[in-house]
Amino acid sequence: MTNTIYVENSVGRAVADAVNLFTAGHGVSAVFQHDIHPQMQRAQMGDEWWIEDVTKRGMAILTQDRAILEDADERQVLVESEARLIALGNGNYTAWQKLRCLLVHWDLIEDLLQKDGPSAIVLLLSRADTEIPLKHATSAA
C-alpha cells in the first residue's frame, strides 16, 4: 500500500500540484520527479535506476511514457521492484486531459495504490484498460 505518487516530469508539475490540492479529501500525495531527481533534466541512459529508487521509497509512478511497459528491461525492473505504475494512454494529452484522466479513473488508481506490486494500469480519456498482470520472471533451470 502507498499513498504517494511520483509524478514524472513529462506529466507536469501542475498535475502533481492538483493532486496535492485535494490530498485532505483523498489521502494521496504527489511528488514531482524534478524535486527528487533533478538530474533527470540531463541526458542519461534508461529509466531502470529511478524506477528502482522510487519503488524502494514506497511510491507509485505516474508517467505518460507507457512504453515503459513495452521495453523489456524497463518492464523487468518494474516486476523485480514490485512497482505500481499508472500510465497515461497518450503522450500528447494536454495538462487538462491528464487531470481528467486521473479524475475519471480515480477509483482504479486508489485500488492500484492499495495493492502490493507489481501492477500497472493504462488510463485513457474514455476508459481504462483492464489491469495488466506483471509477473515475476521465472529463472531458467
LINTA-V431227 format. One line per field, one symbol per residue. ss: DSSP state (h for helix, s for strand, l for the rest). psi: psi as a letter, one per 40 degrees, with the letter a starting at -180 (. if undefined). A space follows every 10 residues. Layout:
# LINTA-V431227
ss->???
psi->???
This chain:
# LINTA-V431227
ss->lllsssslll llhhhhhhhh hlhhhhllss sshhhhlhhh hllllllhhh hhhhhhllls sssllhhhhl lhhhhhhhhh lllsssssll llllhhhhhh hhhhlhhhhh hhhhllllss sssllllsll lsslllllll l
psi->hifhhhhidd didddddddd dedddeehii ihddddgdee eiiihieddd ddddddefii hhiegeeded hddddddddd efihhhhieh eeiidddddd ddddfddddd dddeiiiiii ihhiddiiii ihhhihhhih .
